């Protein structure tokens, strides 16, 4: 069964393609942006290896009430070509529409995604790996004010 995806003609298209796949709420569409043996580290630090391991938890997550209405939007992006066939992508994304378990809306989340893409024989680009990192709101300001030394030192009283 073919995996639905939008072919990526150049690395700069990866963030928008990832957002479209997420916004379809289809783990198979997300996984199709990756090579068969790709590595994926989610925002919680879980490491998945291979397309199927990437697709299954995304399907489950995106069908759950908390994420079922989410929208992923790419923001600031940087592409760095390492060779003619390899490129690193860094993109900040905004995730909106996430819900609390009681059905009330959650605040938007910011994620930083770093991915390494490789041009394939068919000239399309696929990700060899990606890592999602949650951006802690206000951490830069708290560090500048001397309240914390690292973002992982934030406690509720710091906010």
SEDO-664675 format. One record per atom (N, C-alpha, C, CB): residue number from 1; residue in three letters; atom name; x, y, z. Coordinates in steps of 0.05 Angstrom, whole numbers. Glycine has a CB too. Example, Ala and Ser with C-alpha at 12.3 -4.5 7.8 and 13.67 -1.06 7.14 Angstrom:
<sites>
tigu, gunu, bafi, c1, c2, c3
1, ALA, N, 264, -114, 156
1, ALA, CA, 246, -90, 156
1, ALA, C, 264, -66, 156
1, ALA, CB, 226, -89, 181
2, SER, N, 257, -45, 142
2, SER, CA, 273, -21, 143
2, SER, C, 258, 1, 157
2, SER, CB, 282, -12, 114
</sites>
This chain:
<sites>
tigu, gunu, bafi, c1, c2, c3
1, UNK, N, 17, -24, 0
1, UNK, CA, 0, 0, 0
1, UNK, C, 18, 25, 0
1, UNK, CB, -19, 0, 24
2, UNK, N, 14, 43, -19
2, UNK, CA, 31, 67, -20
2, UNK, C, 25, 85, 4
2, UNK, CB, 27, 82, -46
3, UNK, N, 46, 98, 13
3, UNK, CA, 44, 117, 36
3, UNK, C, 38, 144, 24
3, UNK, CB, 70, 117, 54
4, UNK, N, 17, 157, 33
4, UNK, CA, 10, 184, 23
4, UNK, C, 30, 205, 31
4, UNK, CB, -18, 192, 31
5, UNK, N, 40, 220, 13
5, UNK, CA, 57, 242, 19
5, UNK, C, 59, 261, -4
5, UNK, CB, 85, 232, 27
6, UNK, N, 69, 285, 1
6, UNK, CA, 75, 304, -20
6, UNK, C, 104, 302, -25
6, UNK, CB, 66, 334, -11
7, UNK, N, 112, 296, -50
7, UNK, CA, 141, 294, -55
7, UNK, C, 155, 321, -49
7, UNK, CB, 146, 286, -85
8, UNK, N, 178, 319, -38
8, UNK, CA, 194, 343, -32
8, UNK, C, 215, 347, -54
8, UNK, CB, 207, 341, -3
9, UNK, N, 212, 368, -70
9, UNK, CA, 230, 373, -92
9, UNK, C, 256, 387, -83
9, UNK, CB, 217, 390, -113
10, UNK, N, 255, 401, -60
10, UNK, CA, 279, 414, -49
10, UNK, C, 276, 415, -19
10, UNK, CB, 284, 443, -62
11, UNK, N, 298, 415, -4
11, UNK, CA, 296, 414, 25
11, UNK, C, 280, 436, 38
11, UNK, CB, 324, 415, 36
12, UNK, N, 279, 460, 26
12, UNK, CA, 264, 482, 37
12, UNK, C, 234, 476, 40
12, UNK, CB, 268, 507, 20
13, UNK, N, 225, 456, 25
13, UNK, CA, 196, 448, 25
13, UNK, C, 189, 430, 49
13, UNK, CB, 189, 435, -1
14, UNK, N, 209, 420, 63
14, UNK, CA, 204, 400, 84
14, UNK, C, 186, 412, 106
14, UNK, CB, 230, 391, 96
15, UNK, N, 191, 435, 117
15, UNK, CA, 174, 445, 139
15, UNK, C, 144, 447, 131
15, UNK, CB, 183, 472, 148
16, UNK, N, 139, 458, 107
16, UNK, CA, 111, 460, 98
16, UNK, C, 99, 432, 93
16, UNK, CB, 110, 477, 72
17, UNK, N, 115, 414, 82
17, UNK, CA, 105, 386, 78
17, UNK, C, 99, 373, 104
17, UNK, CB, 125, 370, 61
18, UNK, N, 116, 377, 124
18, UNK, CA, 111, 365, 150
18, UNK, C, 86, 377, 163
18, UNK, CB, 135, 371, 169
19, UNK, N, 82, 403, 160
19, UNK, CA, 58, 415, 171
19, UNK, C, 33, 405, 157
19, UNK, CB, 59, 446, 168
20, UNK, N, 34, 402, 130
20, UNK, CA, 10, 391, 115
20, UNK, C, 4, 363, 125
20, UNK, CB, 15, 391, 85
21, UNK, N, 25, 346, 128
21, UNK, CA, 21, 319, 137
21, UNK, C, 9, 318, 165
21, UNK, CB, 47, 303, 137
22, UNK, N, 19, 335, 183
22, UNK, CA, 9, 336, 211
22, UNK, C, -21, 345, 210
22, UNK, CB, 26, 356, 228
23, UNK, N, -26, 366, 194
23, UNK, CA, -53, 377, 193
23, UNK, C, -73, 359, 180
23, UNK, CB, -52, 404, 178
24, UNK, N, -64, 338, 166
24, UNK, CA, -82, 317, 156
24, UNK, C, -89, 298, 179
24, UNK, CB, -69, 302, 133
25, UNK, N, -74, 300, 201
25, UNK, CA, -77, 281, 224
25, UNK, C, -73, 252, 215
25, UNK, CB, -105, 285, 237
26, UNK, N, -52, 249, 200
26, UNK, CA, -46, 222, 188
26, UNK, C, -16, 215, 193
26, UNK, CB, -53, 222, 158
27, UNK, N, -12, 196, 210
27, UNK, CA, 16, 188, 216
27, UNK, C, 30, 176, 192
27, UNK, CB, 15, 167, 238
28, UNK, N, 16, 163, 174
28, UNK, CA, 28, 153, 150
28, UNK, C, 39, 175, 132
28, UNK, CB, 8, 135, 134
29, UNK, N, 24, 197, 131
29, UNK, CA, 34, 220, 115
29, UNK, C, 59, 232, 127
29, UNK, CB, 12, 242, 114
30, UNK, N, 60, 233, 154
30, UNK, CA, 85, 243, 167
30, UNK, C, 108, 224, 161
30, UNK, CB, 80, 246, 197
31, UNK, N, 103, 198, 165
31, UNK, CA, 125, 178, 161
31, UNK, C, 134, 178, 132
31, UNK, CB, 115, 151, 169
32, UNK, N, 117, 184, 113
32, UNK, CA, 125, 184, 85
32, UNK, C, 146, 205, 78
32, UNK, CB, 101, 188, 67
33, UNK, N, 150, 224, 95
33, UNK, CA, 170, 245, 91
33, UNK, C, 198, 235, 99
33, UNK, CB, 163, 270, 106
34, UNK, N, 200, 211, 109
34, UNK, CA, 225, 200, 120
34, UNK, C, 233, 175, 104
34, UNK, CB, 221, 192, 150
35, UNK, N, 259, 170, 105
35, UNK, CA, 269, 145, 93
35, UNK, C, 259, 121, 108
35, UNK, CB, 300, 145, 92
36, UNK, N, 260, 98, 96
36, UNK, CA, 249, 73, 108
36, UNK, C, 262, 68, 136
36, UNK, CB, 254, 50, 90
37, UNK, N, 288, 74, 138
37, UNK, CA, 303, 68, 163
37, UNK, C, 308, 93, 180
37, UNK, CB, 329, 54, 156
38, UNK, N, 292, 114, 177
38, UNK, CA, 296, 139, 190
38, UNK, C, 295, 137, 221
38, UNK, CB, 276, 160, 181
39, UNK, N, 307, 157, 234
39, UNK, CA, 306, 160, 263
39, UNK, C, 289, 185, 269
39, UNK, CB, 335, 162, 275
40, UNK, N, 273, 183, 289
40, UNK, CA, 255, 206, 297
40, UNK, C, 255, 208, 327
40, UNK, CB, 226, 202, 285
41, UNK, N, 261, 231, 338
41, UNK, CA, 260, 236, 367
41, UNK, C, 237, 256, 371
41, UNK, CB, 287, 246, 378
42, UNK, N, 217, 247, 386
42, UNK, CA, 194, 265, 390
42, UNK, C, 199, 285, 412
42, UNK, CB, 169, 248, 397
43, UNK, N, 180, 303, 416
43, UNK, CA, 184, 325, 435
43, UNK, C, 187, 315, 464
43, UNK, CB, 160, 344, 433
44, UNK, N, 179, 291, 469
44, UNK, CA, 183, 279, 496
44, UNK, C, 209, 264, 499
44, UNK, CB, 160, 260, 503
45, UNK, N, 224, 262, 477
45, UNK, CA, 250, 248, 478
45, UNK, C, 248, 219, 470
45, UNK, CB, 261, 250, 504
46, UNK, N, 225, 209, 461
46, UNK, CA, 223, 181, 453
46, UNK, C, 236, 178, 425
46, UNK, CB, 194, 171, 452
47, UNK, N, 251, 157, 421
47, UNK, CA, 266, 153, 397
47, UNK, C, 253, 130, 381
47, UNK, CB, 296, 146, 402
48, UNK, N, 243, 137, 357
48, UNK, CA, 230, 117, 340
48, UNK, C, 248, 112, 316
48, UNK, CB, 202, 126, 332
49, UNK, N, 250, 87, 308
49, UNK, CA, 267, 80, 285
49, UNK, C, 250, 66, 264
49, UNK, CB, 290, 61, 294
50, UNK, N, 250, 77, 240
50, UNK, CA, 236, 66, 217
50, UNK, C, 209, 79, 213
50, UNK, CB, 232, 37, 221
51, UNK, N, 199, 78, 188
51, UNK, CA, 174, 91, 181
51, UNK, C, 150, 81, 197
51, UNK, CB, 168, 87, 152
52, UNK, N, 148, 55, 200
52, UNK, CA, 125, 45, 215
52, UNK, C, 125, 54, 244
52, UNK, CB, 125, 14, 214
53, UNK, N, 149, 55, 256
53, UNK, CA, 152, 65, 284
53, UNK, C, 146, 95, 286
53, UNK, CB, 180, 59, 295
54, UNK, N, 149, 109, 264
54, UNK, CA, 142, 138, 264
54, UNK, C, 112, 141, 259
54, UNK, CB, 158, 153, 241
55, UNK, N, 101, 125, 242
55, UNK, CA, 73, 128, 234
55, UNK, C, 54, 120, 257
55, UNK, CB, 66, 111, 210
56, UNK, N, 58, 98, 270
56, UNK, CA, 38, 87, 289
56, UNK, C, 33, 106, 312
56, UNK, CB, 48, 61, 300
57, UNK, N, 53, 116, 326
57, UNK, CA, 46, 134, 349
57, UNK, C, 35, 161, 340
57, UNK, CB, 71, 139, 365
58, UNK, N, 42, 170, 316
58, UNK, CA, 30, 195, 306
58, UNK, C, 1, 190, 299
58, UNK, CB, 45, 205, 281
59, UNK, N, -6, 167, 287
59, UNK, CA, -34, 161, 282
59, UNK, C, -50, 161, 308
59, UNK, CB, -37, 134, 268
60, UNK, N, -39, 148, 328
60, UNK, CA, -53, 147, 354
60, UNK, C, -56, 174, 366
60, UNK, CB, -39, 127, 373
61, UNK, N, -34, 189, 367
61, UNK, CA, -34, 216, 378
61, UNK, C, -54, 235, 365
61, UNK, CB, -6, 228, 377
62, UNK, N, -53, 235, 338
62, UNK, CA, -69, 254, 323
62, UNK, C, -98, 247, 321
62, UNK, CB, -58, 256, 295
63, UNK, N, -105, 223, 330
63, UNK, CA, -133, 215, 333
63, UNK, C, -144, 220, 361
63, UNK, CB, -137, 186, 325
64, UNK, N, -126, 225, 380
64, UNK, CA, -134, 229, 408
64, UNK, C, -147, 257, 410
64, UNK, CB, -110, 227, 427
65, UNK, N, -164, 260, 430
65, UNK, CA, -179, 285, 434
65, UNK, C, -160, 309, 438
65, UNK, CB, -197, 282, 458
66, UNK, N, -138, 304, 452
66, UNK, CA, -120, 327, 458
66, UNK, C, -107, 338, 433
66, UNK, CB, -99, 318, 478
67, UNK, N, -102, 322, 413
67, UNK, CA, -88, 331, 389
67, UNK, C, -105, 329, 363
67, UNK, CB, -63, 314, 385
68, UNK, N, -129, 320, 365
68, UNK, CA, -146, 315, 341
68, UNK, C, -153, 340, 325
68, UNK, CB, -170, 302, 349
69, UNK, N, -151, 363, 337
69, UNK, CA, -158, 388, 324
69, UNK, C, -134, 407, 321
69, UNK, CB, -181, 403, 338
70, UNK, N, -110, 396, 325
70, UNK, CA, -86, 413, 325
70, UNK, C, -79, 421, 296
70, UNK, CB, -63, 399, 338
71, UNK, N, -65, 444, 295
71, UNK, CA, -54, 454, 271
71, UNK, C, -24, 460, 276
71, UNK, CB, -69, 479, 261
72, UNK, N, -7, 451, 258
72, UNK, CA, 21, 456, 260
72, UNK, C, 28, 476, 238
72, UNK, CB, 38, 430, 257
73, UNK, N, 42, 498, 245
73, UNK, CA, 48, 519, 227
73, UNK, C, 78, 525, 228
73, UNK, CB, 32, 545, 233
74, UNK, N, 92, 523, 205
74, UNK, CA, 121, 529, 205
74, UNK, C, 125, 560, 206
74, UNK, CB, 134, 518, 179
75, UNK, N, 145, 567, 222
75, UNK, CA, 152, 595, 225
75, UNK, C, 180, 599, 213
75, UNK, CB, 150, 604, 255
76, UNK, N, 198, 609, 230
76, UNK, CA, 225, 615, 221
76, UNK, C, 239, 589, 213
76, UNK, CB, 241, 629, 244
77, UNK, N, 252, 589, 190
77, UNK, CA, 265, 566, 179
77, UNK, C, 293, 573, 169
77, UNK, CB, 248, 553, 156
78, UNK, N, 311, 554, 172
78, UNK, CA, 338, 556, 161
78, UNK, C, 346, 530, 147
78, UNK, CB, 359, 564, 182
79, UNK, N, 356, 532, 123
79, UNK, CA, 366, 509, 108
79, UNK, C, 396, 512, 104
79, UNK, CB, 351, 506, 80
80, UNK, N, 410, 491, 110
80, UNK, CA, 439, 491, 106
80, UNK, C, 446, 467, 89
80, UNK, CB, 454, 491, 134
81, UNK, N, 456, 472, 65
81, UNK, CA, 465, 450, 48
81, UNK, C, 492, 440, 57
81, UNK, CB, 466, 458, 18
82, UNK, N, 494, 415, 63
82, UNK, CA, 520, 403, 72
82, UNK, C, 535, 392, 48
82, UNK, CB, 515, 381, 92
83, UNK, N, 520, 381, 28
83, UNK, CA, 531, 372, 2
83, UNK, C, 508, 376, -18
83, UNK, CB, 541, 342, 3
84, UNK, N, 512, 368, -42
84, UNK, CA, 491, 371, -62
84, UNK, C, 467, 352, -55
84, UNK, CB, 501, 364, -90
85, UNK, N, 473, 332, -40
85, UNK, CA, 452, 312, -34
85, UNK, C, 444, 311, -5
85, UNK, CB, 462, 284, -42
86, UNK, N, 455, 328, 12
86, UNK, CA, 448, 329, 41
86, UNK, C, 443, 357, 49
86, UNK, CB, 472, 316, 57
87, UNK, N, 422, 360, 66
87, UNK, CA, 415, 387, 76
87, UNK, C, 404, 384, 104
87, UNK, CB, 395, 401, 58
88, UNK, N, 411, 404, 121
88, UNK, CA, 400, 406, 148
88, UNK, C, 379, 427, 148
88, UNK, CB, 423, 412, 169
89, UNK, N, 356, 421, 160
89, UNK, CA, 334, 440, 163
89, UNK, C, 330, 445, 192
89, UNK, CB, 308, 429, 150
90, UNK, N, 327, 470, 199
90, UNK, CA, 319, 478, 226
90, UNK, C, 294, 496, 223
90, UNK, CB, 342, 493, 242
91, UNK, N, 273, 489, 237
91, UNK, CA, 248, 504, 234
91, UNK, C, 234, 506, 261
91, UNK, CB, 230, 492, 213
92, UNK, N, 225, 530, 267
92, UNK, CA, 208, 534, 291
92, UNK, C, 179, 531, 281
92, UNK, CB, 213, 562, 304
93, UNK, N, 164, 515, 296
93, UNK, CA, 136, 510, 290
93, UNK, C, 118, 520, 312
93, UNK, CB, 130, 481, 284
94, UNK, N, 94, 528, 306
94, UNK, CA, 74, 534, 325
94, UNK, C, 52, 512, 324
94, UNK, CB, 61, 563, 320
95, UNK, N, 46, 501, 347
95, UNK, CA, 24, 481, 349
95, UNK, C, 1, 494, 363
95, UNK, CB, 34, 455, 364
96, UNK, N, -22, 495, 350
96, UNK, CA, -46, 507, 362
96, UNK, C, -68, 486, 361
96, UNK, CB, -54, 533, 347
97, UNK, N, -89, 491, 377
97, UNK, CA, -112, 474, 377
97, UNK, C, -111, 450, 396
97, UNK, CB, -117, 464, 350
98, UNK, N, -90, 449, 412
98, UNK, CA, -87, 427, 431
98, UNK, C, -107, 431, 454
98, UNK, CB, -58, 424, 441
99, UNK, N, -118, 409, 464
99, UNK, CA, -138, 410, 485
99, UNK, C, -129, 397, 511
99, UNK, CB, -165, 398, 475
100, UNK, N, -139, 407, 533
100, UNK, CA, -136, 394, 559
100, UNK, C, -154, 369, 559
100, UNK, CB, -142, 413, 583
101, UNK, N, -150, 351, 578
101, UNK, CA, -166, 328, 580
101, UNK, C, -196, 335, 586
101, UNK, CB, -156, 310, 602
102, UNK, N, -201, 358, 599
102, UNK, CA, -228, 366, 604
102, UNK, C, -242, 380, 580
102, UNK, CB, -229, 384, 629
103, UNK, N, -227, 382, 558
103, UNK, CA, -238, 394, 534
103, UNK, C, -233, 423, 531
103, UNK, CB, -267, 389, 533
104, UNK, N, -221, 436, 551
104, UNK, CA, -214, 464, 549
104, UNK, C, -189, 468, 532
104, UNK, CB, -211, 477, 577
105, UNK, N, -187, 490, 518
105, UNK, CA, -163, 495, 501
105, UNK, C, -138, 500, 517
105, UNK, CB, -168, 518, 483
106, UNK, N, -116, 490, 506
106, UNK, CA, -89, 495, 518
106, UNK, C, -76, 518, 503
106, UNK, CB, -71, 470, 516
107, UNK, N, -56, 530, 515
107, UNK, CA, -41, 551, 502
107, UNK, C, -26, 539, 478
107, UNK, CB, -21, 564, 521
108, UNK, N, -18, 556, 459
108, UNK, CA, -2, 546, 436
108, UNK, C, 25, 536, 447
108, UNK, CB, 2, 568, 415
109, UNK, N, 37, 519, 432
109, UNK, CA, 63, 509, 438
109, UNK, C, 82, 516, 416
109, UNK, CB, 63, 478, 443
110, UNK, N, 107, 521, 422
110, UNK, CA, 128, 525, 402
110, UNK, C, 147, 501, 403
110, UNK, CB, 143, 552, 408
111, UNK, N, 153, 491, 379
111, UNK, CA, 171, 469, 376
111, UNK, C, 194, 477, 357
111, UNK, CB, 157, 444, 366
112, UNK, N, 217, 467, 362
112, UNK, CA, 240, 470, 344
112, UNK, C, 244, 443, 332
112, UNK, CB, 266, 481, 358
113, UNK, N, 246, 441, 306
113, UNK, CA, 250, 416, 292
113, UNK, C, 276, 418, 276
113, UNK, CB, 227, 408, 273
114, UNK, N, 294, 399, 281
114, UNK, CA, 319, 397, 266
114, UNK, C, 317, 370, 250
114, UNK, CB, 344, 398, 284
115, UNK, N, 323, 372, 224
115, UNK, CA, 322, 348, 208
115, UNK, C, 345, 347, 188
115, UNK, CB, 295, 346, 193
116, UNK, N, 354, 323, 182
116, UNK, CA, 374, 319, 161
116, UNK, C, 361, 305, 138
116, UNK, CB, 398, 302, 172
117, UNK, N, 362, 318, 115
117, UNK, CA, 349, 308, 91
117, UNK, C, 370, 299, 70
117, UNK, CB, 331, 329, 78
118, UNK, N, 362, 279, 55
118, UNK, CA, 380, 267, 35
118, UNK, C, 364, 266, 8
118, UNK, CB, 390, 239, 43
119, UNK, N, 377, 274, -13
119, UNK, CA, 364, 271, -40
119, UNK, C, 365, 242, -48
119, UNK, CB, 378, 289, -61
120, UNK, N, 342, 232, -57
120, UNK, CA, 339, 204, -65
120, UNK, C, 344, 202, -95
120, UNK, CB, 312, 194, -57
121, UNK, N, 345, 177, -105
121, UNK, CA, 350, 172, -133
121, UNK, C, 329, 184, -151
121, UNK, CB, 352, 142, -139
122, UNK, N, 304, 185, -140
122, UNK, CA, 282, 197, -156
122, UNK, C, 282, 227, -154
122, UNK, CB, 255, 186, -145
123, UNK, N, 303, 238, -143
123, UNK, CA, 308, 267, -140
123, UNK, C, 290, 280, -119
123, UNK, CB, 302, 281, -166
124, UNK, N, 274, 265, -105
124, UNK, CA, 259, 276, -83
124, UNK, C, 277, 275, -58
124, UNK, CB, 232, 261, -78
125, UNK, N, 270, 292, -39
125, UNK, CA, 285, 293, -14
125, UNK, C, 269, 280, 8
125, UNK, CB, 292, 322, -6
126, UNK, N, 282, 263, 25
126, UNK, CA, 270, 251, 48
126, UNK, C, 287, 255, 72
126, UNK, CB, 265, 220, 43
127, UNK, N, 275, 256, 95
127, UNK, CA, 289, 260, 120
127, UNK, C, 302, 234, 130
127, UNK, CB, 271, 271, 142
128, UNK, N, 327, 235, 137
128, UNK, CA, 341, 212, 149
128, UNK, C, 335, 212, 179
128, UNK, CB, 372, 214, 145
129, UNK, N, 331, 236, 190
129, UNK, CA, 324, 237, 219
129, UNK, C, 312, 265, 224
129, UNK, CB, 350, 233, 236
130, UNK, N, 299, 266, 247
130, UNK, CA, 288, 291, 257
130, UNK, C, 286, 290, 287
130, UNK, CB, 260, 297, 244
131, UNK, N, 289, 313, 299
131, UNK, CA, 286, 316, 328
131, UNK, C, 268, 340, 334
131, UNK, CB, 313, 318, 343
132, UNK, N, 247, 335, 350
132, UNK, CA, 229, 356, 358
132, UNK, C, 237, 364, 387
132, UNK, CB, 199, 346, 357
133, UNK, N, 239, 390, 391
133, UNK, CA, 245, 400, 418
133, UNK, C, 224, 421, 426
133, UNK, CB, 274, 413, 418
134, UNK, N, 213, 419, 449
134, UNK, CA, 194, 439, 459
134, UNK, C, 209, 463, 468
134, UNK, CB, 177, 427, 482
135, UNK, N, 199, 487, 460
135, UNK, CA, 211, 512, 469
135, UNK, C, 197, 521, 494
135, UNK, CB, 208, 534, 446
136, UNK, N, 211, 525, 515
136, UNK, CA, 200, 533, 541
136, UNK, C, 195, 563, 540
136, UNK, CB, 219, 525, 564
137, UNK, N, 170, 570, 542
137, UNK, CA, 162, 598, 541
137, UNK, C, 176, 614, 563
137, UNK, CB, 132, 601, 543
138, UNK, N, 188, 636, 555
138, UNK, CA, 200, 654, 574
138, UNK, C, 227, 647, 585
138, UNK, CB, 182, 658, 597
139, UNK, N, 238, 624, 576
139, UNK, CA, 263, 615, 588
139, UNK, C, 286, 635, 583
139, UNK, CB, 271, 588, 577
140, UNK, N, 286, 648, 560
140, UNK, CA, 308, 667, 554
140, UNK, C, 306, 690, 574
140, UNK, CB, 307, 676, 525
141, UNK, N, 282, 700, 579
141, UNK, CA, 278, 723, 597
141, UNK, C, 286, 715, 625
141, UNK, CB, 249, 733, 596
142, UNK, N, 279, 691, 634
142, UNK, CA, 286, 683, 661
142, UNK, C, 316, 679, 665
142, UNK, CB, 271, 656, 668
143, UNK, N, 329, 670, 644
143, UNK, CA, 358, 668, 645
143, UNK, C, 371, 695, 647
143, UNK, CB, 369, 652, 620
144, UNK, N, 361, 714, 630
144, UNK, CA, 372, 741, 629
144, UNK, C, 368, 755, 656
144, UNK, CB, 359, 757, 607
145, UNK, N, 346, 749, 670
145, UNK, CA, 340, 762, 695
145, UNK, C, 355, 749, 718
145, UNK, CB, 310, 761, 701
146, UNK, N, 370, 727, 712
146, UNK, CA, 385, 713, 733
146, UNK, C, 368, 695, 751
146, UNK, CB, 399, 733, 749
147, UNK, N, 343, 691, 744
147, UNK, CA, 325, 674, 760
147, UNK, C, 332, 644, 757
147, UNK, CB, 296, 679, 753
148, UNK, N, 341, 637, 734
148, UNK, CA, 349, 609, 729
148, UNK, C, 375, 609, 713
148, UNK, CB, 327, 593, 714
149, UNK, N, 389, 586, 713
149, UNK, CA, 414, 584, 698
149, UNK, C, 409, 569, 672
149, UNK, CB, 436, 572, 714
150, UNK, N, 389, 551, 672
150, UNK, CA, 383, 535, 648
150, UNK, C, 353, 532, 647
150, UNK, CB, 397, 507, 649
151, UNK, N, 341, 529, 622
151, UNK, CA, 312, 526, 620
151, UNK, C, 301, 502, 636
151, UNK, CB, 305, 522, 591
152, UNK, N, 317, 481, 640
152, UNK, CA, 306, 458, 655
152, UNK, C, 305, 463, 685
152, UNK, CB, 323, 433, 649
153, UNK, N, 313, 487, 693
153, UNK, CA, 312, 494, 721
153, UNK, C, 286, 509, 728
153, UNK, CB, 336, 510, 729
154, UNK, N, 268, 512, 709
154, UNK, CA, 244, 528, 713
154, UNK, C, 225, 512, 732
154, UNK, CB, 230, 534, 686
155, UNK, N, 215, 526, 751
155, UNK, CA, 194, 515, 769
155, UNK, C, 170, 533, 766
155, UNK, CB, 204, 513, 799
156, UNK, N, 146, 524, 775
156, UNK, CA, 122, 541, 773
156, UNK, C, 125, 568, 786
156, UNK, CB, 98, 527, 784
157, UNK, N, 140, 571, 807
157, UNK, CA, 144, 597, 821
157, UNK, C, 161, 616, 805
157, UNK, CB, 156, 593, 848
158, UNK, N, 177, 605, 785
158, UNK, CA, 193, 622, 768
158, UNK, C, 176, 637, 747
158, UNK, CB, 215, 606, 755
159, UNK, N, 153, 626, 741
159, UNK, CA, 137, 637, 719
159, UNK, C, 118, 658, 727
159, UNK, CB, 121, 615, 706
</sites>
